[in-house]
Amino acid sequence: MSESRTDAAPPGGIDYIAEERSPRFTELKRRQRSFVFPMAIAFLVWYFTFVLLSSFAPAFMATPVWGNINVGLLLGLGQFVTTFAITMGYVAYANRKLDPIAAEIREDLESKESGQNGVSA
C-alpha cells in the first residue's frame, strides 16, 4: 500500500525544485540577499559598538549633551531609530525590486497550476 516517490514533482505537477533553480528565482534571492546581508552586518557592527562603548567607555557614554540627556541615551535611542529606518528601507526596496519578480513567479506558477487542474482526470 505504501508507495515510494523519488521524483521531485508529482506526475503532471509543478517541479518546485526546478523553479527554485530558475534564473528568475535565483535573481530574486540574489537581490534579497544583497540588501539583507549588508544591512544585517552594518546593524550588528553598530549594535556591538554601542554595547562595547557602554561596557568600556562609561565616561564617554555619560558625557552630557543637553540637560540630563547624555551620549549613551542618544546612542541607545539611535538603535531604535536605526531599526525602524532599516525596516522602512527594506519595505521600499522590496516593493521596488523584489515584489515585481515575486509576482511574476507567482503568476507563472498559478497559471501552470490552473492549467494542470483542468487536465487531470
N, C-alpha and C positions, 0 to 999 in steps of 0.2 A: 503494500500500500504506500509506503513512503517512496518518494522519488527524489533522486539526486539531481540538482541543477548545477551545471558548471558554466553555463553561458552567462554573459553579463546582463543580457536583457531577456525578458520573456519572449516567446515566439510572437513575432509581429509587434513587439513592444519597442519602446524607445531605449536606445543604448545610452544610458546616462554617463557611463564611463567615457564613451567616445565624445559625448557632448562636453564633458569636463576637460577633455584634451583638445577641444576645438580651438581655433585661433581666437574667436570672439571671447570665449570664456577665459582663455589664458590672458588675453588683453585686459579683461575685467579684473582678474586677480592681480595683474601687474599694476594697474592703475590704483587699485585699492591699497595695495601694499606700499606703493610709492608715496602715499600720503601717511598711512598709519605708522609705519616703522620709523621714519624720521621724526614724526611728531611725538611718538612714544619715547624715543631716545632723548629728544630735547626736553620733554617734560620731566623725565626721570633725572636728568642732569640738573635741571632747575630745582626739583624737589630735594634731591640729596645735597645740593649746595645749601639750601635752606636748613636742612637738618644738621649738616656739618657746622654751619655758622652758628646755629643755636647751641650746639654742643661745645664748640671750641673757640667761639668768639663772642662770649656773652656780653662783653663790654661794648663791642660794635653793635650788637643787636639791641642793646639798651640805650643807644645814642638817641637823645630826644630830637624829634623833627619839628613838632609843633605841640605845645602843651604836654599832655600825657601820651601823645602819640609818638612811638619810637620806631626805629628801623625794623625791628623784629615784627612788630604788629603790621606794618605796611607790607613787609615781605610775606607774612602769613596770609594776609588778605589777598595779596597778589597771587597766591596759589589758587584761591577760588576764582579770581578773575581769569587766570590763565586757563583753568579747567573749562569755564564757560566759553571763552574765546576759541579754544580748540574744538569744542563741541559745535559751536556755530560755524566755524571754518570747515569742519568735516561735513556738516549738513549741506553747506553751499557747494562744496567740492563734489559731494555725492550727487546732488541734484544736477550739477552741470556735466560731470564727467562719467559717473558710474551708472546713474539711473537710465540714461538712453540705451546703453549697451545691455543692461539687465532687462529692460523692457523688450528689446529686440529678441534676446534669447528666450524670454518667457513666451512671447507671441509665437515664435517659431516652434517651441515645444508644445504649446497649446494647439497650434494648427496640426502638428504631427499627431498629437493625441486624439484630437477630434476626428481626424481623417481615419485613424485606426479604429475608433469606436464604431464607425459606420461600416467598416469592412468585416469585422469579426462576426461570426455567426454562432 
